[in-house]
Amino acid sequence: MSLVFILPALLSSSCTNTSNSTITPDQAFEGVSSYCHSAYDWTIAQDNPSIMSLEMGEETDSAYQVIFRSYTGALVYFYVNKTTGTTSIEEYVPALDIKSDAGTINLFDYLEQEK
């Protein structure tokens, strides 16, 4: 008899946790920015900050796109899943018209933890 009451409680708590993990556009940008600053050398942009940039791209129902532009002209597209934080990375070199899958990251690994 007690299992009947536990199951609905577990289901409602798991639904609550999912809705609490929704990523905002600011979090998507912040996490990708943190990743880019740790993964790419920004020292070349110290004298000329405009040669490297990070900006929000298109948004879909399920993902945010954040775009990193390197000083080399390459573009790196980050697709942040709004619910899970799983972020797929695609690199594009316009001069050579080459696209390649560059893996995935967990956005939560790059967000500053609230205290």
Sequence and secondary structure as in RCSB ss.txt:
>XXXX:A:sequence
MSLVFILPALLSSSCTNTSNSTITPDQAFEGVSSYCHSAYDWTIAQDNPSIMSLEMGEETDSAYQVIFRSYTGAL
VYFYVNKTTGTTSIEEYVPALDIKSDAGTINLFDYLEQEK
>XXXX:A:secstr
 HHHHHHHHHHHHHHHHHHHT   HHHHHHHHHHHHHHHS  GGGSS GGGSEEEEEEE SSEEEEEEE TTS E
EEEEEETTT EEEEEEEETTTTEEEEEEEEEGGGGS    
